Amino acid sequence: MNIELKIEDDDIKLYLPNTHSIDFIKSLVKKIRENDVQVILTDRLSIDQNRLIWVLCHEYGELLGYTREEMRGILENEFCNEREIEYFSISPHKENACSMEIATEFIQFIIEHSIKMGVNLIIHEGKGPLMKRKQARDVVPDIRRFVLACLLNKTCAVCGRKNVELHHWDPIGSFGYEHDDGLQTRFISLCGEHHSEFHLIGAEEFERRYHLQGIWLSVNLVIALKKVYPWHFKGFKKEKYIKSLEVKNDERRNHKLKKDNL
């Protein structure tokens, strides 16, 4: 039942869709007056999350030739199968509404999914001359994961252009490109235009303007990104770092065994 409750001064108001009949509304009011009202706290997605999911599904569906309902169904099916969770409603008023955490993950999933598919999502807010356009990076919950998805899919983190190059966020310093192992500086993927702009205005102004930062890479991420950018990370020696990881894992295992035996 799609009902929204608001408290305005001393009044409690229920907002119902005008699709309900007069008899239904009278019956509902009667039940509220004649019965005790239980307040049950639930962890459900917010109205803002619900609206954002529908906006993303609408924009994504428009570009691929689906209605927003069809797009939501496709994305939710893939999301739930990938995470092995039950299907859910994105209406905060339904009993099977998802939690705020799941809604946040679903929003992140939709945006990362669009990057993998090569679709540049633009969010339109309002209509006519007052309409505003936002990039996916403006609404994504976890900006670091967004930058990583752009890196993995050779997508400009600013404008969404494809087949772009990896960019060092921090100065390389004295070790140079030949000795770059991917673990000494942060990275971001930028198109030629935004790469030039970065060097023109500097990292601090670029971050302020686009609310973006380069990200640090782990050994596993460098291994993954070497397949995407084969001419980078020339100083990375896989065998050396894999051996280092194995040693660290052995140390963690031994530490855990000692704790378990205490």
C-alpha positions as CSV (number, residue, x, y, z in Angstrom):
1,M,0.0,0.0,0.0
2,N,1.6,3.3,-1.1
3,I,1.0,5.6,1.8
4,E,3.1,8.5,3.0
5,L,2.7,9.9,6.5
6,K,3.6,13.4,7.5
7,I,3.4,15.3,10.7
8,E,2.6,19.0,10.2
9,D,2.3,21.0,13.4
10,D,-0.2,19.1,15.5
11,D,-1.8,17.3,12.6
12,I,-0.9,13.8,11.3
13,K,-1.6,13.5,7.5
14,L,-1.7,10.4,5.4
15,Y,-1.0,10.9,1.7
16,L,-2.6,8.2,-0.6
17,P,-2.6,7.9,-4.4
18,N,-5.8,9.1,-6.0
19,T,-6.3,5.7,-7.5
20,H,-7.9,4.4,-4.3
21,S,-11.7,4.4,-4.1
22,I,-13.7,6.6,-1.7
23,D,-15.0,3.3,0.0
24,F,-11.4,2.2,0.6
25,I,-10.4,5.5,2.1
26,K,-13.4,5.6,4.4
27,S,-12.6,2.0,5.5
28,L,-9.0,2.9,6.2
29,V,-9.9,6.0,8.2
30,K,-12.4,3.9,10.2
31,K,-9.8,1.2,11.0
32,I,-7.3,3.9,12.2
33,R,-9.9,5.4,14.5
34,E,-11.2,2.2,15.9
35,N,-7.9,0.3,16.4
36,D,-4.6,0.8,18.2
37,V,-1.9,2.0,15.9
38,Q,1.4,0.1,16.2
39,V,4.6,1.9,15.4
40,I,7.1,-0.6,13.9
41,L,10.6,0.6,13.2
42,T,12.0,-0.8,10.0
43,D,15.3,-0.4,8.1
44,R,14.0,0.6,4.6
45,L,15.3,2.7,1.8
46,S,14.6,6.4,1.9
47,I,12.3,8.3,-0.5
48,D,15.4,10.0,-2.0
49,Q,17.0,6.6,-2.7
50,N,13.8,5.4,-4.3
51,R,13.7,8.5,-6.5
52,L,17.3,8.1,-7.5
53,I,16.9,4.5,-8.4
54,W,14.0,5.3,-10.7
55,V,15.8,8.2,-12.3
56,L,18.8,6.0,-13.0
57,C,16.6,3.2,-14.4
58,H,14.8,5.7,-16.6
59,E,18.0,7.3,-18.0
60,Y,19.6,3.9,-18.5
61,G,16.5,2.4,-20.1
62,E,16.1,5.4,-22.5
63,L,19.6,4.8,-23.8
64,L,19.1,1.0,-24.3
65,G,15.5,1.0,-25.5
66,Y,13.7,-0.2,-22.3
67,T,11.1,1.3,-20.1
68,R,12.2,2.3,-16.6
69,E,10.3,-0.7,-15.1
70,E,11.9,-3.1,-17.6
71,M,15.3,-1.7,-16.8
72,R,14.8,-1.9,-13.1
73,G,13.7,-5.6,-13.5
74,I,16.8,-6.4,-15.6
75,L,19.2,-4.7,-13.2
76,E,17.6,-6.1,-10.0
77,N,17.6,-9.6,-11.4
78,E,21.3,-9.4,-12.2
79,F,22.1,-7.7,-8.8
80,C,20.2,-10.3,-6.8
81,N,21.6,-13.2,-8.7
82,E,25.2,-11.9,-8.3
83,R,24.8,-11.4,-4.5
84,E,22.5,-14.5,-4.0
85,I,19.8,-12.4,-2.2
86,E,16.0,-12.4,-2.4
87,Y,14.3,-10.1,-4.8
88,F,13.1,-6.8,-3.2
89,S,10.8,-3.8,-3.7
90,I,12.3,-0.4,-4.1
91,S,9.1,1.2,-2.7
92,P,9.6,2.3,1.0
93,H,6.0,1.5,1.7
94,K,6.1,-2.2,0.7
95,E,6.7,-5.0,3.2
96,N,9.5,-6.4,1.2
97,A,11.2,-3.0,0.7
98,C,15.0,-3.3,0.7
99,S,17.1,-1.8,3.4
100,M,19.0,1.5,3.0
101,E,22.3,-0.5,2.8
102,I,20.9,-2.7,-0.1
103,A,19.5,0.4,-1.8
104,T,23.0,2.1,-1.6
105,E,24.6,-1.0,-3.0
106,F,22.0,-1.2,-5.8
107,I,22.6,2.5,-6.8
108,Q,26.4,1.8,-6.9
109,F,25.7,-1.4,-8.9
110,I,23.6,0.4,-11.5
111,I,26.2,3.1,-12.1
112,E,29.1,0.6,-12.3
113,H,27.0,-1.6,-14.6
114,S,26.5,1.3,-17.0
115,I,30.3,2.0,-17.0
116,K,30.9,-1.7,-17.9
117,M,28.3,-1.5,-20.7
118,G,29.9,1.7,-22.1
119,V,26.8,3.8,-21.3
120,N,27.4,7.4,-20.0
121,L,24.5,8.1,-17.6
122,I,23.4,11.7,-17.4
123,I,20.8,12.4,-14.7
124,H,18.3,15.1,-15.6
125,E,16.5,16.9,-12.8
126,G,13.5,19.2,-13.4
127,K,12.1,20.3,-16.7
128,G,12.4,23.1,-19.2
129,P,14.9,26.0,-18.7
130,L,15.3,25.0,-15.0
131,M,16.4,21.5,-15.9
132,K,19.8,20.5,-14.4
133,R,22.1,17.8,-15.7
134,K,24.3,15.7,-13.4
135,Q,27.0,13.1,-14.1
136,A,26.8,9.7,-12.5
137,R,29.9,10.7,-10.4
138,D,27.8,13.4,-8.7
139,V,25.3,10.9,-7.2
140,V,27.4,7.7,-6.8
141,P,27.6,6.5,-3.2
142,D,31.2,5.4,-3.2
143,I,33.4,7.6,-5.4
144,R,36.5,5.4,-5.0
145,R,34.7,2.4,-6.5
146,F,33.4,4.6,-9.3
147,V,37.0,5.7,-10.1
148,L,38.1,2.1,-10.0
149,A,35.3,1.0,-12.4
150,C,36.3,3.8,-14.8
151,L,40.0,2.6,-14.6
152,L,39.0,-1.0,-15.3
153,N,36.8,0.0,-18.2
154,K,39.0,2.7,-19.8
155,T,36.4,5.3,-19.1
156,C,37.1,9.0,-18.4
157,A,36.0,9.6,-14.7
158,V,34.9,13.1,-15.6
159,C,32.9,12.9,-18.8
160,G,32.5,9.2,-19.5
161,R,34.4,9.1,-22.8
162,K,35.7,5.6,-23.7
163,N,39.1,4.2,-24.6
164,V,41.0,6.7,-22.6
165,E,44.3,6.4,-20.8
166,L,45.5,5.9,-17.3
167,H,46.7,9.1,-15.6
168,H,49.1,9.5,-12.6
169,W,47.4,11.7,-10.0
170,D,50.6,12.4,-8.1
171,P,54.0,13.3,-9.5
172,I,56.0,10.2,-10.3
173,G,59.2,11.7,-8.8
174,S,62.7,10.5,-9.4
175,F,61.9,6.8,-10.1
176,G,60.4,7.6,-13.5
177,Y,57.9,5.6,-15.7
178,E,60.4,2.8,-16.3
179,H,60.4,2.0,-12.6
180,D,56.7,2.7,-11.9
181,D,55.2,-0.4,-10.1
182,G,51.8,1.2,-9.7
183,L,52.1,1.3,-5.9
184,Q,53.8,4.6,-5.3
185,T,51.2,7.1,-6.7
186,R,47.4,7.4,-7.1
187,F,45.7,6.8,-10.5
188,I,42.6,7.9,-12.4
189,S,41.5,7.4,-16.0
190,L,41.1,10.6,-18.1
191,C,40.3,11.5,-21.7
192,G,42.8,13.8,-23.5
193,E,40.8,16.9,-22.8
194,H,40.6,16.4,-19.1
195,H,44.2,15.1,-18.9
196,S,45.3,18.4,-20.3
197,E,43.0,20.3,-18.0
198,F,44.5,18.5,-15.0
199,H,48.0,19.6,-15.9
200,L,46.8,23.1,-16.6
201,I,44.9,23.8,-13.3
202,G,46.7,21.3,-11.0
203,A,45.4,18.5,-8.8
204,E,43.9,20.6,-6.1
205,E,41.7,22.7,-8.4
206,F,40.8,19.7,-10.5
207,E,39.6,17.9,-7.3
208,R,37.6,21.0,-6.2
209,R,36.0,21.3,-9.7
210,Y,35.0,17.7,-10.3
211,H,35.0,16.2,-6.8
212,L,37.3,13.4,-7.9
213,Q,40.6,12.0,-6.6
214,G,43.0,9.4,-7.9
215,I,43.0,6.1,-6.0
216,W,45.8,4.0,-4.5
217,L,46.1,0.5,-6.1
218,S,46.7,-2.8,-4.3
219,V,48.9,-5.5,-5.8
220,N,45.9,-7.4,-7.1
221,L,44.5,-4.2,-8.8
222,V,47.9,-3.6,-10.5
223,I,47.8,-7.1,-11.8
224,A,44.3,-6.6,-13.2
225,L,45.1,-3.1,-14.6
226,K,48.2,-4.4,-16.4
227,K,45.9,-6.3,-18.7
228,V,44.0,-3.1,-19.4
229,Y,47.0,-0.8,-19.8
230,P,49.8,-3.1,-20.9
231,W,52.3,-0.2,-21.5
232,H,52.1,0.9,-17.8
233,F,53.5,-0.4,-14.5
234,K,56.8,-1.4,-16.2
235,G,58.5,-1.6,-12.8
236,F,55.9,-4.1,-11.4
237,K,57.4,-7.6,-10.9
238,K,54.5,-10.0,-10.3
239,E,56.6,-12.8,-8.9
240,K,58.1,-10.4,-6.3
241,Y,54.8,-9.1,-5.1
242,I,53.0,-12.4,-5.2
243,K,55.7,-13.9,-3.0
244,S,55.4,-10.9,-0.6
245,L,51.6,-11.5,-0.4
246,E,52.1,-15.2,0.3
247,V,54.5,-14.4,3.1
248,K,52.1,-11.9,4.6
249,N,49.2,-14.4,4.4
250,D,51.4,-17.1,6.1
251,E,52.2,-14.6,8.9
252,R,48.5,-13.9,9.4
253,R,47.6,-17.6,9.5
254,N,50.4,-18.3,12.0
255,H,49.3,-15.3,14.1
256,K,45.7,-16.6,14.1
257,L,46.8,-20.2,15.0
258,K,48.7,-18.8,18.0
259,K,45.7,-16.8,19.2
260,D,43.4,-19.9,18.8
261,N,45.8,-22.0,20.8
262,L,46.0,-19.5,23.7
